[in-house]
Amino acid sequence: MGSRLPTEPELMHVLQVGRSTVREAIRALAHSGLLQVKQGQGTFVCALPHEQETLAERLRRAHIVEVYEVRRALEPESARLAALRRNETHLQRLTSLLAERESCRLRNDTQGLLEADIAFHITIAEAAGNGVFVDLVRSFLSVHREALCDVIALSGTTEQQARLHEQLANAIALQDGKAAYRLSVQLLDSILQAHQQQKPFGEEIAL
C-alpha cells in the first residue's frame, strides 16, 4: 500500500475543481486498481502489479547494479553492430562527443561529462541501426540520469575511462566488431566494479 491521498477538500483546493469531479476521479482510479478507498481511513495509492509497469517505472525501482548488468548484456552487441553498420555521420558525432567528454573531464565538469557520455552511448545504439537498442539505451540512461551522475563522479572522470571510450570509438570506426564488443564489456565492467567498491549490491538508487 502506498501513501495516503489528501482529503477531498484539500484536493478540491489544490486542483481547483468541484467535489463531484474529485469523487469521480477517485472512483475511476479505484476501479482501475490504482487507488484503494478504506472507510474511515482515507484513500491510498496502490502499488502497480509488476506486469502493468512501464519500462521507465520498472527502472525507477531498480538498483544501479541491476541496470548495469542489463546494459552489459545489451550494449556490447549494440557496439558490435555499430561497428558493422556505422556511417560517417555517426563517426563524426562520436568524435565530437569524445572531444566534449574529454574537455569536461579535464575541467571537472561532471554534469557536462555526463551529458556527453549519455549522448555517446545513444549514438552507438543509433549506429547499430536497431530502434529497440536505441529505445532501451535511452530509457536506461534517461531514467537514471541523477544516479549516473554519481557513477560518473566515482569512475567516469578517470583517464582509464577516457581511453576506453576512445578505443571503443576507434574500433567502431575501423569496423572491428569483435574489438567493439570486447571494449564495451570492459568499459561497463570497470564502471560497475568502481560502483560496487563504493556501495554494496542492492542499495537503492536515489532518484
Summary of the structure (lengths in Angstrom):
residues: 207
radius of gyration: 21.9
end to end distance: 20.0
largest distance: 68.4
contacts: 612
relative contact order: 0.13
helix: 73%
strand: 5%
